[in-house]
């Protein structure tokens, strides 16, 4: 292993960026084929997703090794990683902004094709005081619990940190199950006009982010159990906390505008 006289980490040549791009392209092609009812579209989609998950796991394994066992994540490197993750969250904000733009474009000036009203004619919306309110409460409490977990980790309280992790993961599962129940009870589908398309795109993408965030926190919990974190060095968990708060904020906007405003 070479010794470098600077605070930066020079990554060794890795096959993962090239392989993940091929797997992502295969996933996109498979999804397009499946949505247009092409033969073997579902198979290509499943294989693409499998390889995306596999390569991501191997890539993250290498990053965890660099941070935990090789000591490659110096303070200067951590600063760059924090900045990179902040830029990633900003890109996610822009991603949701595009779909919110479509929502407000249709909601504030409904077209004649949908009866000049929002929600469109014959669309039965959800009661915002039932499952959506329950999901809001669950997600806000999970945001408080993950913050509590972070503070406990910084204080060095392993018992309360462990409890906080378990509480957050439990609440994440509760939210996902609540969202699933809502979809099963929905009176409209994604193909029911612009309202159905925008509703399922916004809530479905948010639900996907909740699942990703729960996996993120779950991996951090495993690393905590393996004593990878210290009171001063736990950048991976910090990123998970930031991501979870981002998910919370997006849901608040979803609840106010998609559920309450569209009632």
Protein Blocks (a to p, Z undefined) as FASTA:
>chain_A
ZZddbfbdcddddfklmmmmmmmmmmmmmmmmmmnopghklmmmmmmmmmmmmmmmmmmm
mmmmmmmmnopacfklmmmmmmmmmmmmmmmmmmmmmmmmmmmmmmmmccfknoopacde
hiacddfklmmmmmmmmmmmmmmmmmmmmmmmmnopaklmmmmmmmmmmmmmmmmmmmmm
mmmmpcbdfknojklmmmmmmmmmmmmmmmmmmmmmmmmmmmmmnopacfklcfkmmmmm
mmmmmmmmmmmmmmmmmmmmmZZ
